[in-house]
Amino acid sequence: MPTISMFYGILIRMFFRDIERHNLPHIHADYQGYVAVYSIYDGKLLAGQLPSNKHKLVVAWIEIHKDDLLADWELAVNGKKPFPIKGLDQ
């Protein structure tokens, strides 16, 4: 599972061919032992949790980079490596 971005200690990852469980474009966010899965379309929390302040950062980042994330999703579901995406602190 490649890390496609990192900001404020949050790792954003996208699994290759990860469509079985959630069936919609999504990312995985990891922060100090917390793991959450977010919809790329609307930033909705699909599973897990992050601390409130980190959750807000991830939702904002998704909104800013939605087009890039959807392009990466197409690569990932086809078994190709997604491109890195800038974090909020860059």
Legacy VTK file of the C-alpha trace (Angstrom):
# vtk DataFile Version 3.0
C-alpha trace
ASCII
DATASET POLYDATA
POINTS 90 float
0.000 0.000 0.000
1.847 3.091 -1.189
1.881 6.281 0.857
0.711 9.024 -1.487
0.971 11.939 0.952
2.124 12.858 4.421
1.314 15.982 6.440
1.218 16.883 10.123
2.118 13.298 11.019
-0.759 11.842 8.981
0.079 9.199 6.376
-2.324 8.968 3.433
-2.318 5.617 1.665
-4.133 4.002 -1.221
-4.300 0.238 -1.623
-3.880 -1.411 -5.009
-7.151 -2.929 -6.228
-8.904 -2.139 -2.925
-12.479 -2.279 -4.218
-13.791 -5.412 -2.536
-14.586 -3.990 0.882
-15.672 -0.395 0.226
-16.483 -0.369 -3.526
-15.965 3.361 -3.907
-12.901 5.564 -4.282
-11.311 6.034 -0.866
-8.083 6.633 1.010
-6.658 5.307 4.254
-5.347 7.825 6.799
-2.985 6.693 9.583
-1.991 8.819 12.547
-0.205 7.497 15.660
-2.061 4.198 15.806
-5.387 5.582 14.576
-6.603 4.440 11.159
-9.528 5.841 9.204
-10.949 5.305 5.724
-12.422 8.277 3.842
-14.477 8.604 0.671
-12.680 10.610 -1.991
-15.958 11.976 -3.363
-17.126 13.775 -0.244
-14.596 13.179 2.537
-17.104 11.070 4.449
-15.634 8.804 7.114
-16.272 5.204 6.017
-14.488 3.298 8.788
-12.223 3.849 11.783
-11.404 7.175 13.365
-8.790 9.892 13.775
-8.489 12.553 16.479
-10.900 15.406 15.689
-8.252 17.922 14.638
-6.560 15.404 12.304
-9.932 14.322 10.883
-10.644 17.938 9.885
-7.257 18.218 8.179
-7.822 15.045 6.164
-11.310 16.144 5.050
-9.935 19.541 3.940
-7.030 17.870 2.117
-9.420 15.548 0.273
-11.503 18.518 -0.889
-8.413 20.347 -2.174
-7.001 17.309 -3.994
-10.148 15.494 -5.116
-9.225 15.449 -8.827
-5.699 14.184 -8.137
-7.062 11.540 -5.763
-9.574 10.280 -8.322
-6.799 10.034 -10.933
-4.653 8.091 -8.448
-7.616 5.842 -7.643
-7.890 4.844 -11.312
-4.215 3.956 -11.343
-4.417 1.976 -8.098
-7.469 -0.103 -9.025
-5.687 -1.038 -12.228
-2.645 -2.232 -10.286
-0.481 0.792 -11.090
1.398 2.923 -8.595
-0.434 6.166 -7.709
1.442 9.466 -7.858
2.429 11.394 -4.708
0.167 14.324 -3.791
1.303 17.393 -1.850
0.356 17.603 1.798
-1.158 20.584 3.569
2.192 21.584 5.048
4.068 21.844 1.716
LINES 1 91
90 0 1 2 3 4 5 6 7 8 9 10 11 12 13 14 15 16 17 18 19 20 21 22 23 24 25 26 27 28 29 30 31 32 33 34 35 36 37 38 39 40 41 42 43 44 45 46 47 48 49 50 51 52 53 54 55 56 57 58 59 60 61 62 63 64 65 66 67 68 69 70 71 72 73 74 75 76 77 78 79 80 81 82 83 84 85 86 87 88 89
